Amino acid sequence: MEYRQLGRWGVRVSVIGLGSYLTIGHHVDTEEGRRIIERAYEGGVNFFDTANAYNLGEAEKALGQYLKPFGRSSFVLASKVFAPMGKGPNDRGLSRKHVFEQCDASLKRLGTDYMDLYQCHRYDAQTPLEETIHAMDDLIHQGKILYWGVSEWTALQIGDACTYCERWGLNLPVSNQPRYSLLWRYPEKEVFPLCQAKGLGQVVFSPLAHGVLSGKYIPGAPIPEGTRAADASQNEIMMNLYFKEEILSRVQEMKRLAGEMSVATAQLAVAWILRRSTVSSVITGATRLEQLDDNLKAAEIKVPDEVAARMEELFPVPDQQLAAP
């Protein structure tokens, strides 16, 4: 396993991270989830990402339980705050009240006295940016979190946050968690350059575009049973954004490139992301041990320049930014 600094900051994270939305958030039974976490740790993964909203805290509880046998200093634990956690008017967002209360709740569920990284799950236009920044800075001074970061913020929003922190000598955000894959290259335009200039590392999610980049979906063929696309409860984003015949045909061309390298299509998709030095970690998901093993192997693959160029021709950066789902 390779480890990279989180942006320009000292903490180092495994280039393959493990998320908990799929792994233990909703769709995997307890023992299989435990085995996946254990196998990931044994395989060198030290970056584990979750969120308070994943199954309303149940993912945090499970992750904390599964990581308990391992030394706390041996892994980097990240969670997020923003999404609704109740029906009350203050049970959501990035107000000082909600951030403080949810930080304490997450620590309790995770069974730890600190989180390595606490992330703003989305931008909160209803709360003054300075209120959120001071809340995060205070949590760092209290020792409840070591670093703070953002997720799915625009370049302008990240820049404003950094400018405010620099002006008042506050702890800067250290990371950004964007949706990023061959099928969603929008962050390359503005977000990645801004983050690189400000020293934020990228911990990207959805590297396989909800499984479309696995190559398992054949244009015109029936959707395989047991796949994410066949599950109406979790395939809305996939169907709206990626499940188009032209895209599926291009993925099949990429599958041929992967075959020439004797690697899986999904591994090639993840390895392509890791060519970017600005990416600190790719947050992967797994519902089966075999998927995890494939993800881990992606860290060992070096994509030749000519193959990467062909992949980028198949999936160019779009001219127009779509709204994040």
N, C-alpha and C positions, 0 to 999 in steps of 0.2 A: 504494500500500500504506500502511496505517495502522500505526503502531508505538505500543505501550503499555508503560508501566513494568511490570516484573515485581513485582506487588504494590506495596509502598511503597519498593521498592529502586530504585537508579539505572539499572540495565541495562534497555534497551528491546528488546522483541521484536516481530516482525511478528505481526499479528493472525491471519494464516494461517501456521501452521507446517507442517513436513513431517516425518512419521514415516517409519520405515524398515522396520517389520515387514512391510508389504505391498510397499512400493516396491522395496526391495532385500533384504529379509530372506529371502524364501522363493520368491516366485512370479514374479519378473520377470528377464528375461535381462539380461546385463551392459550391453549398449549401450543398451537401452531405459531401464534404471535410470539410466545416466549422463545420458541426454537429459532425463529427468524432473528430476534434481537441478539440471542446468544451467538448464533452463527456469524452475524454481522460483526459483533465485537471481536470474536475469535479471528475473523478475517481482516482485522485491522481498522475497522470503522470506529472512529472516535467522536464523530459529529452526529448527534441525534436531535432531530427537530420535531416539535409538536406545537400544539396551540390549545388554549383554554376551550375554544369552541368545538374542537373535534369530539363529537359525541358528548357535548356539554361536560367536559372534564374527565370523561372515562378514559380517554386516550392518555392523558397525563398520569392518571392513577396507575394504569397498566404499565406505562413506560417506566415510571419510578420503581414499581415493583420488580420489573424484569431486570433493571440495571442495578438493583440493590446489591447483588452479590459481588459486583465489581467495585474496585476502589474509586471513590468519588473523583479524585484528582486525575483519573485515567481517561476520562471522557469529557467532551464539551456538550453541555446540555442547553438547548435553546427552546424557548416557547414564545408565544405571541399573544397580543391583547388587542381588541377592538370590537370584535363581533358580539352580538347580543348574547347575554348569559341569563337573561330573565325578562320579565315583562315590564319592569319599572323604567321610568324615564332616564335613570342614571345607570342602567345595567348594560350599557354599551358605550362605544366611542373611546376617546383618548383624553377625557377630562382627568384632572389630578385625582379626583375621587375614584373614578373607575379604575384607573391605572394602579393606584395604591391597593385598592381592595382586591383586584384580580391578581396582582403580584403575590399578595399573601395567600390567596386561595390556591394559586398555581404551586407555590412552594409547598403548601400542605399536601396537595394531591401528589406531587412528585416525590415527597418524602425527603426533601433536602432543605438546607438553610440558605442556599444561594443558587441562582441560575447564572450560567456563564454568559448567555446572550438573551436579551429580552427585546422582542421586536414589535413594532407597530404594524399590525396585520394589514391595515390599509390607512390611507390618509383620512383624517377627520376634519372636514371643512367646517364643522359646527363648533370646534374648539380652537381657541387661539393657539397657534403653533408654539409660542413661547411657554404656554401652560404645560403642554406635553413635554417639551424639552426640559423644563425645570423639574418636572416629575421624574423623568428618567435620570437626570443628573442627581437628584436627591436619593433615589434608590441605589445608585452607585455608591454615594457617600455613606449610606446606611449599610452597605455590604450585602444587600439582598440580590443585586445583580452586578456582574463585572463589566459588561459592555451592553450597549443598546444599539439597535439597528432598525431598519425600515423594510417594508415589503410592498411592492407594487406602487411606490411613489413615483411621480414624474421627476424628470431632471430638475425642473424649476423648484419643486417642493423640496427635493434633497438639497439643492443649492441654497435655498433660503434657510433651511435648518442648519447647514454648515456655517453659513455667514453669521447667523445669530450666535451659535456656539463660540465661534472664533472671536466675535466682538466682546462677549461677556466672559470668556475664559471658562466655558462649560465643557463637559465631556462630549466629544463629537460622536455622531453615529459611526459605527465601524463596518457595517455591512448593509447590503441591500438584497432582498429576496424577490427576484422577478420571475415571472413565467418566461421560460426561454427554451427554445428548441429549434431545429431546422425549420419547423413549421410556424415558429413565432419568434422572428428575429428583430422585432421592433426595438428592443433595448439597445441594439448596436448603434442606433442613430444618435441618440442624445444621452440616454441614461448611463451606458457604459463609459463614454468619454468623461462625463461629469464625475462619475464615481472614481474613475482612475485618477483624475486630477485632485480629488479631495481625499483619496486614500481609502475608500470603501471597497471591501471585497464583495464579490458576488457569490451568493449561495442560491443557486437557481433551482426552480422546481418545474415539474411537468416536462422533463427532458425528452420523453417519448410521446408527447402530445396525446396524452390519455391512451397510450398503447397503439396509436396509429402507426408510429415509426417502428413498431416491432415487425412489420411486414406480414402479419398474420391475416390481414384483410385483403381479399382478392377482388379487384373491380368486377362487378356484375355477379359475383358469387354470393351464396347465402352467408349471413353472418354466423361464424362458428358459435356453437352453444358454449355457455360458461365463460364467455369473454365479456369484457367491459361494455363493448358495443351492444351486446345482447341484453344488458341489464338496464331497463328503462329508468331505474332509480338513480343512475349515475352517468348516463351517457348523453345528457342534453348538450353540454359544451362540446363534446366530441362531435356529435352529429351536426351541430350548427356551424362549427368552425372548420373541421378537418375531414369529415366523412363525405368527400366529393370524389367522383370517379377520376378526375384529372389528378388530384392529389394522390389517390391510391395507386394510380398507374406510375407516378413518379417514385413512389415508395418501392414499387416492384423493381424499378431500375436501380434504385439504391440497394435493394436486396441482392441484385446481381453483382454489384460492386463488393458487397460484403462477402459473397460467395467466393469471389476471386481472392479475397484476403483470408478465407477460411475462418471467418468470424460471423457471429450472429448479427442480424440487421440492427437489433436494439443496442448491441455492444458498440457497433460502429457509430450510431447516433450519439451515444454518450461520450465516446472517445473523441468525436469531432468537437463537442463542447469543451472538453478538457484541453484542446489545443490553445484556448484563450487563456493567457496568463492572468487576466483579470478575474477569472473564475476561480474561487477558492475551493468550492465544493459543489457537487451535483447532488441534489437531494432526490434520492430514488425511493420508490415504493415497491413493496413485494407482498403478495398474498400467498406465495409458495416458496419453499426453500430453493427450488430450481431457478426461480426468477432472481432471487437474491444472488445466487452463485454467478449467474450470467452478468449481473450488474457489477459484481466485484471484479470479474475478469476484464471489464471494460477499462479499468485503471491501468492495465498492462499493455493496452493496444496503442501503438503509435500510428496515426493516420498519415500516410505519405501526402506530400503537397499536391500531387496531381489528383489523388483521390478526393482530397478535401475540395479542390477546385471544381471537380465534377459535381460533388454534392451541393456546392453553393450555386452552381449553375441550375441544378434541378430545383433548388429551393432558394431563390434570391430574396434579398431584403425587400419587402413590399414598399411601394412608393408612398402609400397612405397609411397612417396609423389607425388601427381599429381600436375601439374602446375595449379595455380589458374586461373579460367575462367575470 
